[in-house]
Amino acid sequence: MRLPAIIGNYNPDWGIVRKDADGKKTLHLVRETKGREDMRKLRFEHEKRKIKCAKKYFEAIGIDYRAISIRTERWWEEGE
């Protein structure tokens, strides 16, 4: 999946794609994994900007996007 150029050289870490009975593949959620729970405390501004842009982009196309850490519980649930 190519993201809009405004996001820059950004590829989310992972997502879940499901195949239905007809063989159609559908992207259900996308997750970005970071080293901390509070994304506002990321060290680099470009990281914050990319997450903010990706969140808006995936929201606009109806895909659940969320930045998480290894400590995030219930990562499969919709983001805030």
C-alpha distances in whole Angstrom, upper triangle without the diagonal:
4,6,10,12,15,13,13,12,11,8,10,12,11,11,13,12,15,17,19,23,21,19,16,13,12,10,13,13,11,14,14,18,20,24,26,26,27,24,26,28,25,27,24,24,20,19,21,19,16,16,18,15,12,15,16,12,11,15,15,13,15,13,15,14,17,18,20,22,24,27,25,27,25,21,20,22,21,21,23
4,7,9,11,10,10,10,9,8,10,13,14,14,16,16,19,20,23,26,25,22,19,16,15,13,16,15,13,15,15,19,21,24,26,26,27,23,25,27,24,25,23,22,18,18,19,17,14,15,17,14,11,15,15,11,12,15,15,13,16,14,16,15,18,18,21,23,25,28,26,28,27,23,23,24,22,22,24
4,6,8,7,8,9,7,8,10,13,14,14,17,17,20,22,24,28,27,24,21,18,17,14,16,15,12,14,14,17,19,23,24,24,24,21,22,24,22,23,20,19,16,15,16,14,11,12,13,10,8,11,12,8,9,13,12,11,14,13,15,13,15,16,19,22,24,27,25,27,26,22,22,23,20,19,21
4,5,6,8,9,9,11,13,16,17,17,20,20,23,25,27,31,29,27,24,21,19,17,19,18,16,17,17,20,21,25,26,26,25,22,23,25,22,24,20,19,15,16,16,13,11,13,13,9,9,12,11,8,11,13,12,12,15,15,17,15,18,18,22,24,27,29,27,30,28,25,25,25,22,21,22
4,5,5,8,9,11,14,18,19,20,23,23,26,28,31,34,33,30,27,24,23,20,22,21,18,19,18,21,22,25,26,27,26,22,23,25,22,23,19,17,14,15,16,13,11,14,14,11,11,14,14,11,14,17,16,16,19,18,20,18,20,20,23,25,28,31,29,31,31,27,27,28,25,24,25
4,5,9,10,13,15,18,20,21,24,24,28,30,32,36,34,32,29,26,24,21,23,21,18,19,18,21,21,24,25,25,24,20,20,22,20,21,17,15,12,13,14,10,9,12,11,8,10,13,12,10,14,16,15,16,19,18,20,17,19,18,22,24,28,30,28,31,30,26,27,27,24,22,23
4,7,6,9,11,15,17,18,21,22,25,28,30,34,33,31,28,25,22,19,20,18,15,16,14,17,17,20,21,22,21,17,18,20,17,18,15,13,9,10,11,8,6,9,9,6,7,10,10,9,12,14,14,15,18,16,17,14,15,15,19,21,24,26,24,27,27,23,24,24,22,19,20
4,6,9,12,15,17,19,22,23,27,29,32,35,35,32,29,26,24,21,23,20,17,17,15,18,18,21,22,23,22,19,19,21,18,18,14,13,9,11,12,10,8,11,12,10,10,14,14,13,15,18,18,18,21,19,20,17,18,17,20,22,25,27,26,29,29,25,26,27,25,22,24
4,7,10,13,15,18,21,22,26,28,31,34,34,31,28,25,23,20,22,20,16,16,14,16,17,20,22,23,23,19,20,21,18,18,15,14,11,11,14,12,9,12,14,12,12,15,16,14,16,19,20,19,22,20,20,17,18,17,20,21,23,26,25,28,28,24,25,27,25,23,25
4,7,9,12,14,18,19,23,25,28,32,31,28,26,22,21,17,19,16,13,13,10,13,14,17,19,20,20,16,18,19,16,17,14,14,10,9,12,11,7,9,12,10,9,12,14,12,13,16,17,17,19,17,17,14,14,13,16,18,20,23,22,25,24,21,21,23,21,19,21
4,6,9,11,14,16,19,22,25,28,28,25,23,19,18,15,16,14,10,10,9,11,13,17,19,20,20,17,20,21,17,19,16,17,13,12,14,13,10,10,13,12,9,12,15,13,12,16,17,16,18,15,15,12,13,13,15,16,18,21,20,23,22,18,19,21,19,18,21
4,6,8,12,14,17,20,23,27,27,24,22,18,16,13,14,11,7,6,5,8,11,14,16,17,17,15,18,19,16,18,16,17,14,11,13,13,10,9,12,12,8,11,13,12,11,14,16,15,16,13,12,9,10,9,11,13,15,18,17,19,18,15,15,17,16,15,17
4,7,11,13,17,20,23,27,27,24,22,19,17,14,14,11,8,6,5,6,9,13,15,16,17,15,19,19,16,18,17,18,16,13,15,16,13,11,15,15,12,13,17,16,14,17,19,18,18,15,14,11,11,10,10,11,13,16,15,17,17,13,14,17,17,16,19
4,7,10,13,16,20,23,24,21,19,15,14,11,11,9,6,5,7,8,12,15,17,17,19,17,21,22,19,21,21,21,19,16,18,18,15,14,17,17,13,14,17,16,13,16,19,17,17,13,12,10,11,11,11,13,13,16,15,17,16,12,12,15,15,15,18
4,7,10,13,16,20,21,18,16,12,11,7,7,5,4,6,9,11,15,18,19,19,20,19,22,24,21,24,23,24,21,18,19,20,17,15,17,17,13,13,16,15,12,14,17,15,14,10,10,9,10,11,12,14,15,18,16,16,15,11,10,13,13,14,17
4,7,10,13,16,18,15,14,10,8,6,6,5,7,9,12,14,18,21,22,21,23,22,25,27,25,28,27,27,25,22,23,23,20,18,20,20,16,16,19,17,14,16,18,15,14,10,10,11,12,14,15,17,17,19,17,17,15,12,10,12,13,15,18
4,7,10,13,14,12,10,6,5,4,6,8,9,12,15,17,21,24,25,25,27,25,28,30,28,31,30,30,27,25,25,25,22,20,22,21,18,18,20,18,14,17,18,15,14,11,12,13,15,17,18,21,21,23,21,21,18,15,13,15,15,17,21
4,6,10,11,9,8,6,5,7,7,10,12,15,19,20,24,27,28,27,29,28,31,33,31,34,33,33,31,28,29,29,26,24,25,25,21,21,22,20,17,19,20,17,15,13,14,16,18,20,21,23,23,25,23,22,19,17,14,16,17,19,23
4,7,8,5,5,4,6,9,10,13,16,19,22,24,28,31,32,31,33,32,35,37,35,37,36,36,34,31,32,32,28,27,29,27,24,24,25,23,20,21,22,19,17,16,17,19,22,24,25,27,27,29,26,26,23,21,18,20,20,23,26
4,5,5,6,7,8,11,12,15,18,21,25,27,31,34,34,33,35,34,37,39,37,40,39,39,37,34,34,34,31,29,30,29,26,25,27,24,21,22,23,19,18,17,18,21,24,26,27,29,29,31,28,27,24,23,19,21,21,24,27
4,5,7,10,12,15,16,19,22,25,28,30,34,37,38,37,39,37,41,43,41,44,43,43,40,38,38,38,35,33,34,33,30,29,30,28,25,26,26,23,21,20,22,25,27,30,31,33,33,34,32,30,27,26,22,24,25,28,31
4,6,9,11,15,16,20,23,26,29,31,35,38,39,38,40,38,42,44,42,44,43,43,40,38,38,38,34,33,34,33,29,29,30,27,24,26,26,22,21,21,23,25,28,31,32,34,34,36,34,33,29,28,24,26,26,29,32
4,6,10,13,15,18,20,24,27,29,33,36,37,36,38,36,40,41,39,42,41,40,38,35,36,36,32,31,32,31,27,28,29,26,23,25,25,21,20,19,21,24,26,29,30,32,32,34,32,31,28,26,23,25,25,28,31
4,7,10,12,16,18,21,24,27,31,34,35,34,36,34,37,39,37,39,38,38,35,33,33,32,29,28,29,28,24,25,25,22,20,21,21,17,17,16,19,21,24,27,28,30,31,33,30,30,27,25,21,23,23,25,28
4,7,9,12,14,18,21,23,27,30,31,30,32,30,33,35,33,36,34,34,31,29,30,29,26,25,26,25,21,21,22,20,17,19,19,16,15,13,16,18,21,23,24,27,27,29,27,27,24,21,18,20,20,22,26
4,6,9,12,15,18,21,25,28,29,28,29,27,30,33,31,33,32,32,29,27,27,27,23,22,23,22,18,18,19,17,14,15,16,12,11,10,12,14,17,20,22,24,25,27,24,24,21,19,16,17,17,19,22
4,6,8,12,15,18,21,24,25,24,26,24,27,29,27,30,28,28,26,23,23,23,20,18,20,18,15,15,16,14,11,13,14,11,10,7,9,11,14,16,18,21,22,24,21,21,19,16,13,15,14,16,19
4,7,10,14,17,20,23,24,22,24,22,25,27,26,29,28,28,26,23,23,23,20,18,19,18,15,14,16,14,10,12,14,11,9,6,7,9,12,15,16,19,20,22,19,18,15,13,10,11,11,13,16
4,7,10,13,16,20,20,18,20,18,22,24,22,25,25,24,23,20,19,20,17,14,16,16,12,11,14,13,9,11,13,11,9,6,5,6,8,11,12,16,17,18,15,16,13,10,8,9,9,10,14
4,7,10,13,17,17,17,18,16,19,21,19,22,21,21,19,16,16,17,14,11,14,13,10,10,12,11,8,11,13,12,11,7,6,5,7,9,10,13,15,17,14,16,14,10,9,11,10,10,14
4,6,10,13,14,13,15,13,17,18,16,19,19,19,17,14,14,16,13,10,13,14,10,10,14,13,11,13,16,15,14,10,8,6,5,6,7,10,11,13,11,13,12,8,9,11,10,10,13
4,7,10,11,11,13,11,14,15,13,15,15,16,14,11,11,13,10,8,11,12,10,10,14,14,12,14,17,17,17,13,11,8,6,5,6,8,11,13,11,14,14,10,12,14,13,11,14
4,7,9,9,12,10,14,14,12,14,15,16,15,11,13,15,13,10,14,15,13,13,17,17,16,18,21,21,20,17,14,11,9,6,5,5,7,10,10,13,14,10,13,15,15,13,15
4,6,8,9,8,11,11,8,11,12,14,13,10,11,14,12,10,14,16,14,15,18,19,18,20,23,23,23,19,17,14,11,7,6,5,8,10,10,14,15,13,15,17,17,15,16
4,7,9,9,12,10,9,10,12,15,15,12,13,16,16,14,17,19,18,18,22,23,22,23,26,27,26,23,20,17,14,10,8,5,7,9,10,14,16,14,18,19,19,17,18
4,6,7,9,8,8,10,13,15,16,13,12,16,16,13,16,19,18,17,21,22,21,22,26,27,26,23,20,17,13,10,8,5,8,8,9,13,15,14,17,18,18,15,16
4,6,9,9,9,13,15,16,17,14,13,16,16,13,15,18,17,16,19,21,20,20,24,25,24,21,18,15,11,8,6,5,8,7,7,10,13,11,15,15,15,12,13
4,5,6,8,11,13,14,16,13,11,14,15,12,13,17,17,15,18,21,20,20,23,25,24,22,18,16,12,9,9,9,12,11,10,13,16,14,17,17,16,13,12
4,5,5,9,10,11,12,9,7,11,11,9,10,13,13,12,15,17,17,18,21,22,22,20,17,14,10,7,8,9,13,13,12,15,17,15,18,17,16,12,12
4,6,9,10,9,12,10,7,10,12,10,10,14,15,14,16,19,19,19,22,24,24,22,20,16,13,11,12,13,16,16,15,18,20,18,21,20,19,15,14
4,6,9,10,12,10,9,12,14,13,13,17,18,17,19,22,22,23,25,27,27,25,22,19,16,13,13,12,15,15,15,19,21,19,22,22,21,18,17
4,6,7,9,7,7,10,12,11,12,15,16,16,18,20,21,22,24,26,26,23,21,18,15,11,12,11,15,15,16,19,21,19,22,22,21,18,17
4,7,9,8,9,12,13,13,15,17,18,19,21,23,23,25,27,28,29,27,25,21,18,15,15,14,17,18,19,23,25,22,25,26,25,21,21
4,5,5,7,9,10,11,13,15,16,17,19,20,22,23,25,27,27,25,24,20,18,15,16,16,19,20,21,24,26,23,26,26,25,22,22
4,5,5,6,9,10,11,12,14,15,17,18,20,21,23,25,26,24,23,19,18,15,17,18,21,22,22,25,27,24,26,26,24,21,20
4,5,5,6,9,10,10,12,14,15,16,18,20,21,23,24,22,21,18,17,14,17,18,21,23,22,26,27,23,25,26,24,21,21
4,5,5,6,9,10,11,12,14,15,16,18,20,21,22,20,19,15,14,11,13,14,17,19,18,22,23,20,22,22,21,18,18
4,6,5,6,9,10,11,13,14,16,17,19,20,21,19,18,14,12,10,13,14,18,19,18,21,22,19,21,21,19,16,16
4,5,5,6,8,10,11,12,14,15,17,19,20,19,18,14,14,12,15,17,21,22,21,24,24,21,23,23,20,17,17
4,5,5,6,8,10,10,12,14,15,17,18,16,16,12,12,11,14,16,19,21,20,23,23,20,21,21,19,16,17
4,5,5,6,9,10,10,12,14,16,16,14,13,9,8,7,11,13,17,18,16,19,19,16,17,18,15,12,13
4,6,5,6,9,10,11,13,15,16,14,13,10,10,10,13,16,20,20,18,21,21,18,19,18,16,13,12
4,5,5,6,9,10,11,13,14,13,14,11,12,12,16,18,22,23,21,24,23,20,20,20,17,15,15
4,5,5,6,8,10,11,12,10,11,8,9,10,13,16,20,21,19,21,20,17,17,17,15,13,14
4,6,5,6,9,10,10,9,8,6,7,9,12,16,19,20,17,19,18,15,15,15,12,9,10
4,6,5,6,9,10,10,10,9,11,12,16,20,23,24,21,23,21,19,18,17,14,12,12
4,5,5,7,9,9,10,9,12,14,17,21,24,25,22,24,22,19,19,18,15,14,15
4,5,5,6,5,7,6,9,12,15,19,22,23,20,21,19,16,15,15,12,12,13
4,5,5,6,7,7,10,13,16,20,23,24,20,21,19,17,16,14,11,10,11
4,6,8,10,11,14,16,20,24,26,27,24,25,23,21,19,18,15,14,15
4,6,9,10,14,17,20,24,26,27,24,25,23,20,18,18,15,15,17
4,7,9,13,16,19,22,25,26,22,23,20,18,15,15,12,13,14
4,6,10,13,16,19,21,22,19,20,17,15,12,12,10,11,13
4,7,10,13,16,18,19,16,16,14,11,9,9,6,7,10
4,7,10,13,16,17,14,15,14,10,10,10,8,7,9
4,6,10,13,14,11,12,11,8,9,9,7,5,8
4,7,10,12,9,12,12,9,11,12,11,8,10
4,7,8,6,9,10,7,10,11,11,9,11
4,5,5,9,11,9,12,14,15,13,14
4,6,8,11,9,13,15,16,15,17
4,6,10,9,13,14,16,15,16
4,7,6,10,10,12,11,13
4,5,9,9,12,11,13
4,5,6,9,10,12
4,6,8,8,11
4,7,9,12
4,6,9
4,7
4
